[in-house]
Amino acid sequence: MPSMSETLLDLKDLTCPLPVLRANKALRSLPEGARLRVLATDPAAVGDFQAFCRQTGHDLIAWSEEAGVFSLVIRKRGA
């Protein structure tokens, strides 16, 4: 199975709840199983996206932080 490309969404300098709302909108336009990488600077972003993924069924498959920028990879849930 070929690997899916990743969509990058730069949400740096936005604060809660905007990163989650923008990511949710972006995910709606992506096919099932697609990956969305979100860049965020809001310190609450990791917890917000963990809760968002629990509530929506998407998978938060990775996250990291470097120099105050969080990089979160979300895989869109299947049907």
Protein Blocks (a to p, Z undefined) as FASTA:
>chain_A
ZZdddddddfehiacfklmmmmmmmmmmpcehiacddddfbfklmmmmmmmmmmnopacf
bdcdeehiacdddddddZZ
